[in-house]
Amino acid sequence: MSVQEINKHAVLPPIISGSDKEFLERMQRYIITETERVCCNEEGPADEYYIIYRNVFDKVIEYVTAYKSILTSIKKEYDTFIETIKKGQRTAFYLHGKLKVLAGEPTALVYHKKRIAQLQAKMGLIENNSSKIQLQINEMKQVRAKYDTKEEQYCTFCKDPLKPIPGMTLQESVNLDALTKYLKHLEGKYAEMEELMSKKYVPIQRKADLDEEMTVVLERRDSTENLNNELQFSHQKLQVISQALTLWVKSDMSRSFQDFVENIQKSKDLHDKQGIVEELLEEDPSKAKEAEILLYFIERFNELISLGEYEKAVYFAVNGPRRILQNIGTVNKFKAVGKIRGKPSPLLLFFEAIFSISHAFRHPVDAVLTLEGIKCGLSEKRLDLVINWVTQERLTFSEEAGDVIFDYGEQDTYNKAKCLALAQIIYSECGLHKKALLCLCKQGQIHGAMEYIQQFKDFTSDDLMQLIKSCPNIELIQCLTKEWNGKPPYLSFGLAVLHLFSVDMKKVGIKLLQEISKGGKDAVEHLLINDPFCSLEKWQEVANICLQNGFDQLSNDIMSVLRSQAGVTEISEEDDTVNLMQHVFW
C-alpha cells in the first residue's frame, strides 16, 4: 500500500466539544494559578506540584464519568507508589544519619581516650603538687611547734628584770630587808592556797578509786544478802523440824517420825509454820535484786543528768538492764538539755549508741525511738548516720519515718537522691508500695518503677493517675501508656491526656502531645487500636483538646483514624435526634 493510500485513510483528531474545551482551559488556569500562589517553578518542590496535580486529577475523575472507575484505580496505584517512594526517602534519610553517627564513633572514641590520658596526666601533677604542699605544711608545723616550746620555756623561767615587782615600790625593790619580808609574805600566801586547794578540790583519780570501792562494797553487800537469805531459809526449816521432833518425843512414838510429820503438817499446830516455809520456797531472791539494780540505774541516770555529765548518762541509759532507760522519757530529758557549745549533742550520742547495739537484742529498736532518732540525725545534719542506721541496724520502720526523710530530701536538693533511696527502703519494708513507687519515679528510675509495678500488681488506674500527678514525667507516662514486656498498657493514653488537662497540668499535657505528634499518623493509629480503656467519645475530646492547643494535624489524624474504624461515624453535638442504638434494632 502506498503512502497516499495510508494518508487517505488516516484517522482525524477528535472534535472537542465546547464544555470539554472550557473544562480543560479551567484546569489549565487552575494549575497556573496554584503554581504561582505557592511560588514554585518547574524545578520547585515536588510535594507541592504533587498536591496541585492530584487535585486536578480528582476533578478530571469527577468530570469524566465514563472512565471514573479506571481513573480512580490508576490514581490509587500512583498514590501508593508515591507514598512508597516517600517512605523509602525517609528511611534512607534516617539510615544516612545513623551511618554518619556510626562513622563518627571511632573518632569520638579516639578523642575520649586522648582526653582520658590528658586528665590522668593532670591528676598525676595535682597529686604530686598536693604531696609537696603537704610535706611543706608538716615541716612548718614542726618548726612552729619547736618555736612555741622554746617561747614557753623562756616565758616560764625567764622573767624580765626591768619590770617592777608587783606590790613594791622602786625603793623597796632594792632593799634586802623589804625583799626578805615580801618573800615570806608570798610563801605564806602560797601555803595557804595549797591548803585551800587540798580542802576544796579532790583529784579526779580519787573519784575513780571511790567508784571502784563502791562497786566492791555493793558486790560484798549482794553476796552477804544472798547468804543471809539462805541462812534464814535453813533456820526456818530447822525450826519446823525441831518443833515436829519435840512433839513426836512427847507422844508415845508408836508411829514412825516420817508418818508423824506428814500427819502433823495437816494439823493446826504447824499450819502457820508450813505457810512460812512455802512462802520462803516460792520467794525468788533474784527478783528483788533485779529491782534494786533497776532502781539504781534510774537514780544514777537522773543524778548524772542533774550534774551535767551527759556522756556518762548516755552510757547508763544504753547499758541499763531490760532496756529500762531506752524510752521516750529518756529522749525528752536529753531534748531538754539541748545543744552544748563545743560538744556533740547528748541526744545524738544516745541514739548513736542504742542503734549501734541493736543487733545484740532479740527485738529491734521500736518505731517511736527509730522515728525520733532519724529526726535527731537529720536535725544535726548527719545524713551519713541516718544512712548507716537505715541500711545496717535493726530498727522498726514506720510511714512517719519515711515521710521525715522524704521531706528532708525535698528541702536539701544536694542530698535529694540519697533521701529518696532511703525513703524507698522504709516504704518497701512497711508495705507502702505507692510511696515506694513515687520515690523510684522521682529518682528517675522509670524502668525500675515499671518492674516494681509488674512485680506487685496491686496498683489501680487511679493510683497510677495520682502517680502521674505527683511525678509528671513524660517518659513515665509513655511507659505506662505503651506495652511493657509483652503486656498491655497499664493506662489509657487518651484518659491520661484528659486527666492532665483537667488537673491544671496543661504544660505536661502539651509536651506529651508534642511527643506523640512526632510519630505521625501511624503512631496515633497504633495508640487508638491498642487502647482498650478509652472510648471513642473520649478520643473525640482528645482531638478537640489538640485542636484548641494548636495541634491541628494531630487532631486531624485522630479523627481520621476514628472515621476509618468499622461502624464509626462522627456525631455532632448539635444533632440530638441521632439514635445510637438504631443499628441494633434494624
MARLUM-875492 format. One record per residue (C-alpha): z, x, y; residue in three letters; residue number from 1. Coordinates in Angstrom, 1 decimal. Example, Ala and Ser with C-alpha at 12.3 -4.5 7.8 and 13.67 -1.06 7.14 Angstrom:
R       c3       c1       c2   residuo   num
R      7.8     12.3     -4.5       ALA     1
R      7.1     13.7     -1.1       SER     2
This chain:
R       c3       c1       c2   residuo   num
R      0.0      0.0      0.0       MET     1
R     -1.0      1.3      3.4       SER     2
R      1.2      1.8      6.4       VAL     3
R     -0.5     -1.1      8.2       GLN     4
R      0.5     -3.4      5.4       GLU     5
R      4.1     -2.3      5.4       ILE     6
R      4.3     -2.8      9.2       ASN     7
R      2.6     -6.0      8.8       LYS     8
R      5.4     -7.4      6.6       HIS     9
R      8.4     -5.8      8.4       ALA    10
R     11.5     -7.9      9.0       VAL    11
R     12.1     -8.9     12.6       LEU    12
R     15.6     -8.3     14.0       PRO    13
R     17.9    -11.4     14.1       PRO    14
R     17.8    -13.6     17.1       ILE    15
R     21.3    -13.6     18.6       ILE    16
R     22.5    -17.0     19.9       SER    17
R     24.0    -17.4     23.4       GLY    18
R     27.5    -17.9     22.1       SER    19
R     27.4    -14.8     19.9       ASP    20
R     26.0    -12.7     22.7       LYS    21
R     28.7    -13.9     25.1       GLU    22
R     31.4    -13.2     22.4       PHE    23
R     30.0     -9.6     21.9       LEU    24
R     30.0     -9.0     25.6       GLU    25
R     33.5    -10.3     25.9       ARG    26
R     34.7     -8.0     23.2       MET    27
R     32.9     -5.0     24.8       GLN    28
R     34.6     -5.8     28.1       ARG    29
R     38.0     -6.1     26.3       TYR    30
R     37.6     -2.7     24.8       ILE    31
R     36.6     -1.1     28.1       ILE    32
R     39.5     -2.8     30.0       THR    33
R     42.1     -1.9     27.4       GLU    34
R     40.9      1.7     27.2       THR    35
R     41.2      2.1     31.0       GLU    36
R     44.6      0.4     31.0       ARG    37
R     46.1      2.8     28.6       VAL    38
R     44.4      5.7     30.5       CYS    39
R     42.8      7.3     27.4       CYS    40
R     39.3      8.7     26.7       ASN    41
R     37.4      9.2     23.6       GLU    42
R     39.4     12.3     22.9       GLU    43
R     42.6     10.5     23.6       GLY    44
R     45.5      9.4     21.3       PRO    45
R     44.2      7.8     18.1       ALA    46
R     47.1      5.4     17.8       ASP    47
R     46.1      3.5     21.0       GLU    48
R     42.5      3.4     20.0       TYR    49
R     43.5      2.1     16.6       TYR    50
R     45.6     -0.7     18.2       ILE    51
R     42.7     -1.7     20.5       ILE    52
R     40.1     -1.8     17.8       TYR    53
R     42.4     -3.5     15.4       ARG    54
R     42.9     -6.4     17.8       ASN    55
R     39.1     -6.6     18.3       VAL    56
R     38.7     -6.7     14.5       PHE    57
R     41.2     -9.5     14.3       ASP    58
R     39.3    -11.5     17.0       LYS    59
R     36.0    -10.9     15.2       VAL    60
R     37.5    -12.2     11.9       ILE    61
R     38.7    -15.3     13.7       GLU    62
R     35.3    -15.8     15.3       TYR    63
R     33.2    -15.3     12.2       VAL    64
R     34.5    -17.9      9.8       THR    65
R     31.8    -17.4      7.2       ALA    66
R     32.9    -13.8      6.4       TYR    67
R     36.6    -14.2      7.2       LYS    68
R     37.9    -13.5      3.7       SER    69
R     35.8    -10.4      3.1       ILE    70
R     36.5     -9.0      6.5       LEU    71
R     40.2     -9.7      6.0       THR    72
R     40.1     -7.7      2.8       SER    73
R     38.3     -4.9      4.5       ILE    74
R     40.8     -4.8      7.3       LYS    75
R     43.7     -4.8      4.9       LYS    76
R     42.3     -1.8      3.0       GLU    77
R     41.7      0.1      6.3       TYR    78
R     45.3     -0.6      7.4       ASP    79
R     46.7      0.6      4.1       THR    80
R     44.6      3.7      4.2       PHE    81
R     45.6      4.4      7.8       ILE    82
R     49.3      3.9      7.0       GLU    83
R     49.0      6.3      4.1       THR    84
R     47.5      8.9      6.4       ILE    85
R     50.3      8.4      9.0       LYS    86
R     52.9      8.7      6.3       LYS    87
R     51.3     11.9      5.0       GLY    88
R     51.3     13.3      8.5       GLN    89
R     55.0     12.5      8.9       ARG    90
R     55.7     14.1      5.6       THR    91
R     53.6     17.2      6.5       ALA    92
R     55.4     17.5      9.8       PHE    93
R     58.8     17.3      8.1       TYR    94
R     57.8     19.8      5.4       LEU    95
R     56.3     22.1      8.1       HIS    96
R     59.7     22.1     10.0       GLY    97
R     61.6     22.7      6.7       LYS    98
R     59.2     25.6      5.9       LEU    99
R     60.0     27.1      9.3       LYS   100
R     63.7     26.8      8.6       VAL   101
R     63.3     28.5      5.2       LEU   102
R     61.1     31.2      6.7       ALA   103
R     63.8     31.9      9.3       GLY   104
R     66.7     32.1      6.9       GLU   105
R     66.1     35.8      5.8       PRO   106
R     66.0     36.8      9.5       THR   107
R     69.2     34.9     10.2       ALA   108
R     70.9     36.5      7.2       LEU   109
R     69.9     40.0      8.4       VAL   110
R     71.3     39.2     11.9       TYR   111
R     74.5     37.8     10.4       HIS   112
R     75.0     40.9      8.2       LYS   113
R     74.4     43.1     11.2       LYS   114
R     76.9     41.1     13.3       ARG   115
R     79.4     41.4     10.4       ILE   116
R     79.0     45.2     10.4       ALA   117
R     79.5     45.3     14.2       GLN   118
R     82.6     43.1     14.1       LEU   119
R     84.1     45.2     11.3       GLN   120
R     83.5     48.4     13.2       ALA   121
R     85.1     46.7     16.3       LYS   122
R     88.1     45.6     14.2       MET   123
R     88.5     49.2     13.0       GLY   124
R     88.5     50.6     16.5       LEU   125
R     91.0     47.9     17.6       ILE   126
R     93.3     48.7     14.6       GLU   127
R     93.1     52.4     15.4       ASN   128
R     94.0     51.8     19.1       ASN   129
R     96.8     49.5     18.1       SER   130
R     98.3     52.1     15.7       SER   131
R     98.1     54.7     18.5       LYS   132
R     99.7     52.4     21.0       ILE   133
R    102.5     51.5     18.5       GLN   134
R    103.2     55.2     18.0       LEU   135
R    103.4     55.7     21.7       GLN   136
R    105.8     52.8     22.0       ILE   137
R    108.0     54.2     19.3       ASN   138
R    108.1     57.6     20.9       GLU   139
R    109.0     56.0     24.3       MET   140
R    111.8     54.1     22.6       LYS   141
R    113.2     57.2     21.0       GLN   142
R    113.1     59.1     24.4       VAL   143
R    114.7     56.1     26.1       ARG   144
R    117.5     55.9     23.5       ALA   145
R    118.3     59.7     23.9       LYS   146
R    118.3     59.3     27.7       TYR   147
R    120.7     56.3     27.5       ASP   148
R    123.0     58.2     25.2       THR   149
R    123.2     61.2     27.5       LYS   150
R    123.8     58.9     30.5       GLU   151
R    126.6     57.0     28.8       GLU   152
R    128.3     60.3     27.8       GLN   153
R    128.1     61.6     31.3       TYR   154
R    129.4     58.4     32.8       CYS   155
R    132.3     58.3     30.3       THR   156
R    133.7     61.8     30.6       PHE   157
R    132.5     63.0     34.0       CYS   158
R    134.0     61.3     37.0       LYS   159
R    132.8     62.0     40.4       ASP   160
R    135.5     64.2     42.0       PRO   161
R    134.2     63.5     45.5       LEU   162
R    135.2     59.8     45.3       LYS   163
R    138.8     58.9     46.4       PRO   164
R    141.4     57.8     43.8       ILE   165
R    141.9     54.0     43.9       PRO   166
R    145.4     53.1     45.3       GLY   167
R    146.0     56.5     47.0       MET   168
R    145.2     57.9     50.5       THR   169
R    143.4     61.1     51.0       LEU   170
R    146.7     63.0     51.8       GLN   171
R    148.4     61.6     48.6       GLU   172
R    145.4     62.6     46.5       SER   173
R    146.0     66.3     47.3       VAL   174
R    149.8     66.1     46.9       ASN   175
R    151.0     67.2     43.5       LEU   176
R    154.2     65.1     43.5       ASP   177
R    152.4     62.0     44.6       ALA   178
R    149.8     62.5     41.9       LEU   179
R    152.5     63.0     39.2       THR   180
R    154.2     59.8     40.3       LYS   181
R    151.0     57.9     40.2       TYR   182
R    150.1     59.2     36.8       LEU   183
R    153.5     58.0     35.4       LYS   184
R    152.8     54.6     37.0       HIS   185
R    149.4     54.4     35.3       LEU   186
R    150.9     55.5     31.9       GLU   187
R    153.5     52.7     32.1       GLY   188
R    150.8     50.2     33.0       LYS   189
R    148.7     51.3     30.1       TYR   190
R    151.6     51.0     27.7       ALA   191
R    152.4     47.5     29.0       GLU   192
R    148.7     46.4     28.5       MET   193
R    148.7     47.8     24.9       GLU   194
R    151.9     45.8     24.1       GLU   195
R    150.5     42.7     25.6       LEU   196
R    147.2     43.1     23.6       MET   197
R    149.2     43.6     20.4       SER   198
R    151.1     40.3     21.0       LYS   199
R    148.3     38.1     22.3       LYS   200
R    145.4     39.2     20.1       TYR   201
R    145.1     39.8     16.4       VAL   202
R    142.2     41.8     14.8       PRO   203
R    139.6     39.7     13.0       ILE   204
R    140.2     41.7      9.8       GLN   205
R    143.8     40.3      9.9       ARG   206
R    142.3     36.7      9.7       LYS   207
R    140.2     37.6      6.7       ALA   208
R    143.3     39.0      5.0       ASP   209
R    145.2     35.9      5.7       LEU   210
R    142.3     33.8      4.3       ASP   211
R    142.4     35.8      1.1       GLU   212
R    146.2     35.4      0.9       GLU   213
R    145.8     31.7      1.4       MET   214
R    143.3     31.5     -1.4       THR   215
R    145.6     33.4     -3.8       VAL   216
R    148.6     31.2     -2.8       VAL   217
R    146.5     28.0     -3.4       LEU   218
R    145.4     29.2     -6.8       GLU   219
R    149.0     30.0     -7.7       ARG   220
R    150.1     26.6     -6.5       ARG   221
R    147.4     24.8     -8.6       ASP   222
R    148.3     26.8    -11.7       SER   223
R    152.0     26.0    -11.1       THR   224
R    151.3     22.3    -10.7       GLU   225
R    149.3     22.2    -13.9       ASN   226
R    152.2     24.0    -15.8       LEU   227
R    154.7     21.6    -14.2       ASN   228
R    152.7     18.5    -15.4       ASN   229
R    152.5     19.9    -18.9       GLU   230
R    156.2     20.6    -19.0       LEU   231
R    157.1     17.1    -17.7       GLN   232
R    154.9     15.6    -20.4       PHE   233
R    156.6     17.7    -23.1       SER   234
R    160.0     16.8    -21.7       HIS   235
R    159.2     13.1    -21.9       GLN   236
R    158.1     13.4    -25.4       LYS   237
R    161.1     15.3    -26.5       LEU   238
R    163.4     12.9    -24.7       GLN   239
R    161.8      9.9    -26.6       VAL   240
R    162.1     11.7    -29.9       ILE   241
R    165.7     12.7    -29.2       SER   242
R    166.7      9.1    -28.5       GLN   243
R    164.9      7.9    -31.6       ALA   244
R    166.7     10.6    -33.7       LEU   245
R    170.1      9.6    -32.3       THR   246
R    169.6      6.0    -33.2       LEU   247
R    168.4      6.9    -36.7       TRP   248
R    171.5      9.1    -37.3       VAL   249
R    173.8      6.3    -36.2       LYS   250
R    172.1      3.9    -38.6       SER   251
R    172.6      4.0    -42.4       ASP   252
R    169.5      6.3    -42.7       MET   253
R    168.3      4.2    -45.6       SER   254
R    164.7      4.4    -44.3       ARG   255
R    162.7      7.4    -43.5       SER   256
R    162.7      8.8    -39.9       PHE   257
R    158.9      8.0    -39.6       GLN   258
R    159.4      4.4    -40.6       ASP   259
R    162.4      4.1    -38.3       PHE   260
R    160.3      5.5    -35.3       VAL   261
R    157.5      3.0    -36.0       GLU   262
R    160.0      0.2    -36.1       ASN   263
R    161.9      1.3    -33.0       ILE   264
R    158.7      1.6    -31.0       GLN   265
R    158.3     -2.2    -31.4       LYS   266
R    161.9     -2.8    -30.3       SER   267
R    163.1     -3.3    -26.7       LYS   268
R    165.2     -0.2    -26.5       ASP   269
R    162.3      2.2    -26.3       LEU   270
R    159.8     -0.1    -24.7       HIS   271
R    160.2      1.4    -21.2       ASP   272
R    160.1      4.9    -22.5       LYS   273
R    156.9      4.2    -24.6       GLN   274
R    155.3      2.8    -21.4       GLY   275
R    156.1      6.0    -19.6       ILE   276
R    154.6      8.1    -22.4       VAL   277
R    151.4      6.0    -22.4       GLU   278
R    151.1      6.4    -18.6       GLU   279
R    151.6     10.1    -19.0       LEU   280
R    148.9     10.2    -21.7       LEU   281
R    146.5      8.2    -19.6       GLU   282
R    147.0     10.1    -16.3       GLU   283
R    144.4     12.7    -15.6       ASP   284
R    145.8     15.6    -13.5       PRO   285
R    142.3     16.9    -12.7       SER   286
R    141.5     13.8    -10.6       LYS   287
R    144.5     14.3     -8.4       ALA   288
R    143.5     18.0     -7.9       LYS   289
R    139.9     17.0     -7.1       GLU   290
R    141.1     14.5     -4.5       ALA   291
R    143.2     17.2     -2.9       GLU   292
R    140.2     19.6     -2.8       ILE   293
R    138.0     16.9     -1.2       LEU   294
R    140.7     16.2      1.4       LEU   295
R    141.0     19.9      2.1       TYR   296
R    137.2     20.3      2.7       PHE   297
R    137.1     17.3      5.0       ILE   298
R    140.2     18.5      7.1       GLU   299
R    138.9     22.1      7.2       ARG   300
R    135.4     20.9      8.3       PHE   301
R    136.9     18.9     11.2       ASN   302
R    139.1     21.8     12.1       GLU   303
R    136.2     24.2     12.3       LEU   304
R    134.2     21.7     14.4       ILE   305
R    137.1     21.4     16.9       SER   306
R    137.4     25.2     17.0       LEU   307
R    133.7     25.7     17.8       GLY   308
R    133.0     27.7     14.6       GLU   309
R    129.9     25.7     13.7       TYR   310
R    128.3     28.2     11.3       GLU   311
R    131.4     28.0      9.1       LYS   312
R    131.5     24.3      9.5       ALA   313
R    127.9     24.2      8.2       VAL   314
R    129.0     26.3      5.2       TYR   315
R    131.8     23.9      4.3       PHE   316
R    129.6     20.8      4.8       ALA   317
R    126.9     22.2      2.4       VAL   318
R    129.2     23.6     -0.3       ASN   319
R    131.6     20.6     -0.4       GLY   320
R    132.2     19.0     -3.9       PRO   321
R    130.2     15.9     -4.8       ARG   322
R    128.2     16.4     -1.5       ARG   323
R    131.1     14.7      0.2       ILE   324
R    130.1     16.0      3.6       LEU   325
R    126.3     15.5      3.3       GLN   326
R    126.1     12.2      5.0       ASN   327
R    125.1     10.6      8.3       ILE   328
R    128.6     11.0      9.7       GLY   329
R    128.3     14.8      9.5       THR   330
R    124.9     14.6     11.1       VAL   331
R    126.4     12.6     14.0       ASN   332
R    129.1     15.2     14.5       LYS   333
R    126.5     18.0     14.7       PHE   334
R    124.4     15.9     17.0       LYS   335
R    127.4     15.5     19.3       ALA   336
R    127.7     19.3     19.5       VAL   337
R    124.1     19.6     20.9       GLY   338
R    122.4     22.8     21.6       LYS   339
R    124.2     26.1     22.2       ILE   340
R    122.6     28.6     24.5       ARG   341
R    121.6     31.7     22.8       GLY   342
R    122.4     30.4     19.3       LYS   343
R    120.5     28.3     16.8       PRO   344
R    121.2     24.6     16.7       SER   345
R    124.1     23.7     14.3       PRO   346
R    122.3     20.6     13.2       LEU   347
R    119.1     22.6     12.3       LEU   348
R    121.3     25.1     10.3       LEU   349
R    122.9     22.2      8.4       PHE   350
R    119.5     20.6      7.4       PHE   351
R    118.1     24.0      6.6       GLU   352
R    121.0     24.7      4.3       ALA   353
R    121.1     21.4      2.4       ILE   354
R    117.3     21.3      1.9       PHE   355
R    117.2     24.8      0.6       SER   356
R    119.7     24.0     -2.2       ILE   357
R    118.2     20.6     -3.0       SER   358
R    116.8     21.9     -6.4       HIS   359
R    120.4     22.7     -7.5       ALA   360
R    121.3     19.0     -7.8       PHE   361
R    120.2     16.3    -10.2       ARG   362
R    119.3     13.9     -7.4       HIS   363
R    117.2     14.8     -4.3       PRO   364
R    118.4     14.5     -0.8       VAL   365
R    118.5     10.8      0.3       ASP   366
R    115.9      9.2      2.6       ALA   367
R    118.3      8.9      5.6       VAL   368
R    119.1     12.6      5.6       LEU   369
R    115.4     13.5      4.9       THR   370
R    114.3     11.5      8.0       LEU   371
R    117.0     13.0     10.2       GLU   372
R    116.1     16.5      9.1       GLY   373
R    112.4     16.0      9.8       ILE   374
R    113.3     14.6     13.2       LYS   375
R    115.5     17.6     13.9       CYS   376
R    113.0     20.2     12.8       GLY   377
R    110.2     18.6     14.9       LEU   378
R    112.5     18.3     18.0       SER   379
R    113.3     22.1     17.7       GLU   380
R    109.5     22.9     17.5       LYS   381
R    110.0     24.2     13.9       ARG   382
R    107.0     22.7     12.2       LEU   383
R    107.0     25.6      9.8       ASP   384
R    110.3     24.5      8.4       LEU   385
R    109.1     20.9      8.1       VAL   386
R    106.1     22.1      6.2       ILE   387
R    108.3     24.0      3.7       ASN   388
R    110.7     21.1      3.3       TRP   389
R    107.9     18.6      2.6       VAL   390
R    105.9     20.8      0.2       THR   391
R    108.7     22.8     -1.6       GLN   392
R    112.0     21.0     -1.6       GLU   393
R    113.4     17.9     -3.4       ARG   394
R    113.5     15.2     -0.8       LEU   395
R    113.3     11.4     -0.7       THR   396
R    110.4     10.4      1.4       PHE   397
R    110.0      7.2      3.3       SER   398
R    107.5      5.4      5.5       GLU   399
R    109.6      6.3      8.6       GLU   400
R    109.4     10.0      7.8       ALA   401
R    105.6      9.8      7.5       GLY   402
R    105.4      7.9     10.8       ASP   403
R    107.5     10.5     12.6       VAL   404
R    105.2     13.4     11.5       ILE   405
R    102.1     11.3     12.3       PHE   406
R    103.3     10.5     15.8       ASP   407
R    104.2     14.2     16.4       TYR   408
R    100.7     15.2     15.4       GLY   409
R     99.3     12.7     18.0       GLU   410
R    101.3     14.5     20.7       GLN   411
R    100.8     18.1     19.5       ASP   412
R     97.0     18.3     19.3       THR   413
R     97.1     22.0     18.2       TYR   414
R     99.0     21.2     15.0       ASN   415
R     97.5     17.7     14.5       LYS   416
R     95.6     18.7     11.3       ALA   417
R     98.8     20.1      9.7       LYS   418
R    100.8     17.0     10.7       CYS   419
R     98.2     14.6      9.3       LEU   420
R     98.2     16.6      6.0       ALA   421
R    102.0     16.3      5.7       LEU   422
R    102.0     12.6      6.6       ALA   423
R     99.3     12.1      4.0       GLN   424
R    101.6     13.7      1.3       ILE   425
R    104.5     11.5      2.3       ILE   426
R    102.4      8.3      2.4       TYR   427
R    100.9      9.0     -1.0       SER   428
R    104.4      9.7     -2.5       GLU   429
R    105.6      6.3     -1.1       CYS   430
R    102.5      4.4     -2.3       GLY   431
R    101.3      3.7      1.2       LEU   432
R     97.7      4.1      0.4       HIS   433
R     96.3      2.5      3.6       LYS   434
R     98.1      5.0      5.8       LYS   435
R     97.3      7.9      3.5       ALA   436
R     93.6      6.9      3.7       LEU   437
R     93.8      6.8      7.5       LEU   438
R     95.2     10.4      7.6       CYS   439
R     92.3     11.6      5.4       LEU   440
R     89.8     10.0      7.8       CYS   441
R     91.4     11.4     10.9       LYS   442
R     91.3     14.8      9.3       GLN   443
R     87.5     14.4      8.9       GLY   444
R     87.7     14.4      5.1       GLN   445
R     85.3     11.5      4.7       ILE   446
R     84.2     12.4      1.2       HIS   447
R     87.8     12.8      0.2       GLY   448
R     88.6      9.4      1.7       ALA   449
R     85.8      7.8     -0.3       MET   450
R     87.1      9.4     -3.5       GLU   451
R     90.5      8.0     -2.6       TYR   452
R     89.2      4.5     -2.2       ILE   453
R     87.3      4.7     -5.5       GLN   454
R     90.5      6.0     -7.3       GLN   455
R     92.9      3.3     -6.2       PHE   456
R     90.5      0.3     -5.9       LYS   457
R     93.1     -1.9     -4.2       ASP   458
R     91.5     -1.9     -0.7       PHE   459
R     90.2     -5.2      0.6       THR   460
R     87.4     -5.6      3.1       SER   461
R     90.0     -6.5      5.8       ASP   462
R     91.8     -3.2      5.1       ASP   463
R     88.5     -1.3      5.5       LEU   464
R     87.7     -3.1      8.7       MET   465
R     91.1     -2.2     10.1       GLN   466
R     90.4      1.4      9.0       LEU   467
R     87.2      1.4     10.9       ILE   468
R     89.0      0.1     14.0       LYS   469
R     91.7      2.8     13.7       SER   470
R     89.3      5.6     13.0       CYS   471
R     85.8      4.7     14.4       PRO   472
R     83.9      7.5     12.6       ASN   473
R     80.1      7.0     12.3       ILE   474
R     79.9      9.0      9.1       GLU   475
R     82.8      6.9      7.6       LEU   476
R     81.1      3.6      8.4       ILE   477
R     77.8      4.8      7.0       GLN   478
R     79.5      5.9      3.7       CYS   479
R     81.3      2.5      3.5       LEU   480
R     78.1      0.5      4.0       THR   481
R     76.0      2.5      1.5       LYS   482
R     76.0      3.0     -2.2       GLU   483
R     78.5      5.6     -3.4       TRP   484
R     78.3      7.3     -6.8       ASN   485
R     76.1      4.6     -8.1       GLY   486
R     78.4      1.8     -7.0       LYS   487
R     77.6     -0.9     -4.4       PRO   488
R     78.8     -0.5     -0.8       PRO   489
R     82.4     -1.4      0.0       TYR   490
R     81.4     -3.1      3.3       LEU   491
R     78.5     -5.0      4.7       SER   492
R     76.7     -3.1      7.5       PHE   493
R     75.9     -6.4      9.3       GLY   494
R     79.5     -7.5      9.2       LEU   495
R     80.7     -4.1     10.3       ALA   496
R     78.4     -4.2     13.4       VAL   497
R     79.6     -7.7     14.3       LEU   498
R     83.2     -6.6     13.9       HIS   499
R     82.8     -3.6     16.1       LEU   500
R     81.3     -5.7     18.9       PHE   501
R     83.9     -8.4     18.5       SER   502
R     86.9     -5.9     19.0       VAL   503
R     85.6     -4.3     22.1       ASP   504
R     84.2     -1.2     20.3       MET   505
R     80.7     -1.5     21.8       LYS   506
R     80.1      2.2     22.1       LYS   507
R     80.7      2.8     18.4       VAL   508
R     78.5     -0.1     17.5       GLY   509
R     75.7      1.2     19.7       ILE   510
R     75.9      4.7     18.1       LYS   511
R     75.7      3.0     14.7       LEU   512
R     72.6      1.1     15.7       LEU   513
R     71.1      4.3     17.1       GLN   514
R     71.6      6.0     13.7       GLU   515
R     70.0      3.1     11.8       ILE   516
R     67.1      2.8     14.2       SER   517
R     66.1      6.4     13.4       LYS   518
R     65.3      5.4      9.8       GLY   519
R     62.7      2.8     10.8       GLY   520
R     61.8     -0.4      9.1       LYS   521
R     62.3      1.0      5.6       ASP   522
R     65.9      1.8      6.3       ALA   523
R     66.5     -1.7      7.7       VAL   524
R     64.9     -3.3      4.7       GLU   525
R     66.9     -1.3      2.3       HIS   526
R     70.1     -2.3      4.1       LEU   527
R     69.3     -6.0      4.1       LEU   528
R     68.3     -6.1      0.4       ILE   529
R     71.3     -4.2     -0.8       ASN   530
R     73.8     -6.1      1.3       ASP   531
R     75.2     -9.0     -0.7       PRO   532
R     78.0     -9.8      1.7       PHE   533
R     76.2    -10.6      5.0       CYS   534
R     74.4    -14.0      5.2       SER   535
R     71.1    -14.5      6.9       LEU   536
R     72.7    -16.2      9.8       GLU   537
R     74.9    -13.1     10.4       LYS   538
R     71.9    -10.9     10.2       TRP   539
R     70.2    -13.0     12.9       GLN   540
R     73.3    -12.5     15.1       GLU   541
R     73.0     -8.7     14.5       VAL   542
R     69.3     -8.9     15.6       ALA   543
R     70.4    -10.8     18.8       ASN   544
R     73.0     -8.1     19.5       ILE   545
R     70.3     -5.4     19.0       CYS   546
R     68.1     -7.3     21.5       LEU   547
R     70.9     -7.6     24.0       GLN   548
R     71.6     -3.9     23.9       ASN   549
R     68.1     -2.6     24.2       GLY   550
R     67.2     -2.1     20.6       PHE   551
R     64.1     -4.3     20.7       ASP   552
R     62.3     -2.5     17.9       GLN   553
R     65.3     -2.7     15.6       LEU   554
R     65.7     -6.4     16.3       SER   555
R     62.1     -7.0     15.5       ASN   556
R     62.4     -5.0     12.3       ASP   557
R     65.4     -7.1     11.2       ILE   558
R     63.7    -10.4     12.0       MET   559
R     60.5     -9.2     10.3       SER   560
R     62.4     -8.4      7.1       VAL   561
R     64.2    -11.7      7.2       LEU   562
R     60.9    -13.6      7.6       ARG   563
R     59.4    -11.6      4.7       SER   564
R     62.1    -12.8      2.3       GLN   565
R     61.0    -15.6      0.0       ALA   566
R     62.1    -19.0      1.2       GLY   567
R     63.4    -17.8      4.6       VAL   568
R     62.4    -19.4      7.8       THR   569
R     63.8    -18.9     11.3       GLU   570
R     65.8    -21.8     12.6       ILE   571
R     66.1    -22.1     16.4       SER   572
R     69.3    -23.1     18.0       GLU   573
R     67.6    -26.0     19.8       GLU   574
R     66.3    -27.6     16.5       ASP   575
R     69.3    -29.7     15.4       ASP   576
R     67.2    -32.0     13.2       THR   577
R     66.4    -29.4     10.5       VAL   578
R     67.9    -30.3      7.1       ASN   579
R     69.0    -27.1      5.4       LEU   580
R     69.2    -28.8      2.0       MET   581
R     65.9    -30.5      2.2       GLN   582
R     64.2    -28.2     -0.4       HIS   583
R     66.9    -29.1     -2.9       VAL   584
R     66.2    -32.9     -2.9       PHE   585
R     62.5    -32.6     -2.9       TRP   586
